[in-house]
Amino acid sequence: MSESKTLEQPAKAHAEEWKVGPGAWISLVIVLLVFSGFFFKVEGMAWLGAFDFTTLGGAFGTMKSPETNTFIGSGGISAKAGFLFALSLVPTVMLALGLLEIFTHYGAIRAAHKLLTPLLKPLLGIPGYTGLALITDLQSTDAGAALTKELYDSDKITRKDVVIMGSWQYSGAGLINNYFSIGSAMFASLTIPIIVPLVLMFVLKFVGAAVVRLALNTVYKRDFDNE
């Protein structure tokens, strides 16, 4: 009798760990809105930017001469230039990991796993909780990569999952942020609604990742035999 109770306890604990309540769903909705870029430069409602990840990440000040230079400067080469560039990524990555830790505490990971697994598992073969890292990548490639590494280091995803996620993230990296900041220069020349190219690029991210998944399951299948 005591042995059966001992066996039931881990199973019960596991069920409790993945239990999704109202707080978890609310937490997931908030984190999706913050990381998705939905509040990024909303016309006529600029105050919504206060809830956007890119806006929260902010920007470094610029040098007076020339005006476009940050503290990194211009003309840097080799290891020193690389060090300063890496240093500039720290605030964004720290902010992303901090926010994820908060939302994880309130159950966003559990809710994402339950909601997104039916979508991501058939399409890309990856679990639902990877969805937060993918969504984060839509605004910040560095934060998306940091969250992916966090999942891998905590043994939540496999090496194959990392490759598939990397292919999704690398294609059209920082999609929302880059499209509305850099791509905005081309908006005046578009003959179609602005949303169409954005949706197309988003869909093609899944196509590219699905092709990579196919290659990993066929041509490179033996590379993951011992995983």
Sequence and secondary structure as in RCSB ss.txt:
>XXXX:A:sequence
MSESKTLEQPAKAHAEEWKVGPGAWISLVIVLLVFSGFFFKVEGMAWLGAFDFTTLGGAFGTMKSPETNTFIGSG
GISAKAGFLFALSLVPTVMLALGLLEIFTHYGAIRAAHKLLTPLLKPLLGIPGYTGLALITDLQSTDAGAALTKE
LYDSDKITRKDVVIMGSWQYSGAGLINNYFSIGSAMFASLTIPIIVPLVLMFVLKFVGAAVVRLALNTVYKRDFD
NE
>XXXX:A:secstr
 HHHHHHHHHHHHHHHHT   HHHHHHHHHHHHHHHTTTTT TT GGGGGG HHHHH      SSSTT  TT SS
  HHHHHHHHHHHHHHHHHHHHHHHHHHHHTTHHHHHHHHHHHHHHHHHS  GGGHHHHHHHTT HHHHHHHHHH
HHHTTSS HHHHHHHHHHHHTTTTHHHHHHHTGGGGGGG SS THHHHHHHHHHHHHHHHHHHHHHHTTTGGGGT
T 
